[in-house]
Amino acid sequence: MMIIDSHSHWLPEEIINNAHFFHKGWSDIDGQVKMMEEAGIDKAVLSYPTSDAHLKLGSISLVSRIFNDFVAKICRHHPDKFIGAAVLPVDSQENLLSEFKRATEELGFKALSLASSYNGVYLDNAMFFPIYKEAQEKNIPVFVHSQIVNPIGYDRIKDPLLTPVIEYVFDMTICIGQLLMSGVFKEYPDVKFIFANFGGAIPYLQHRFDATYQMLRGINFAKDLGKNPTEYLKNIYVDTGGDKVKANFLLSLEFFGPGHILWGSDWPAKKDAAAGIKAVRDLDINEEDKAGILGGNLERMLALE
């Protein structure tokens, strides 16, 4: 059984030195390899945790090129260990597709790394549609990480605990809601969106989504989605983001099913990858489903078999 970490991060020093919060531990690839070997992790996706480095460096376009070039080098040096998820220059619509193609065709990236929003612009914006079309045609998964720069609610509450605990989670939740209501999930049904941390609050809202939708449709007050919201939401993928709480796993298993959950460590923000693996192995589900969550689902998605 292959164990694949779907949610891990690495940053080059040039980004760390121009960002708040991050430290050199986020650029320690040797430390990550050592951790993976000790925990029994075969492969890991390297995605962008989002940062404010673009404010000092001048543009997200520059950040994306720096990140993609460095991660490509890591993947070439450790071809059996790491899978690159490319950052896109969302501040340059005319370069979105060209960087997508450079990353996937020239640099060997197998996935994309997007934030849940960009200064209040969510992933339902039309500028992303060509990317979704390409991702659907080329079977390139889209990993979505919570935006940490100006997430929803930050204009009201700026708190070093409440912002990451609550605002990051709800920025992800709103992102998924916007993709639902804009019709992206309907128009691009084969795009494999993978939302971090169990998809925010989505699993907790399943009954409210359908019950409220049916009530509002009864008075022709909400947009006609063609079917209940949860019929679309059940098709998305989520990662575990280093979570070890059994109740969170059970709720997500009930809603998404084991085939749509991917284990992730959230390294190096969270250090105990082995405990996250144990949390999956301790679940009261069959061994095949455990193997899928720990790596099989992503292995099939990325055609690594």
Buried (B, 14 or more C-beta within 10 A) or exposed (E): EBBBBBBBBBBBEBBBBBBEEBEEBBBBBEEBBEBBEEBEBBBBBBBBBBBBBBBEBEEBBBBBBBBBEBBBBBBEEBEEBBBBBBBBBBBBEEBBBEBBEBBBEEBBBBBBBBBBBBEEBBBBBEBBBEBBBBBBEEEBBBBBBBBBBBBBBBEEEEEEEEBBEBBBBBBBBBBBBBBBBBBBBEEBEEBBBBBBBBBBBBBBBBEEBBEEBEEEBEEEEBEEBEEBBBEBBBBBBBBBBBBBEEEBBBBBBEBBEBEBBBBBBBBBBBEBBBEBBEBBEEBEBEEEBBBBBBBBBBBEBBEBE
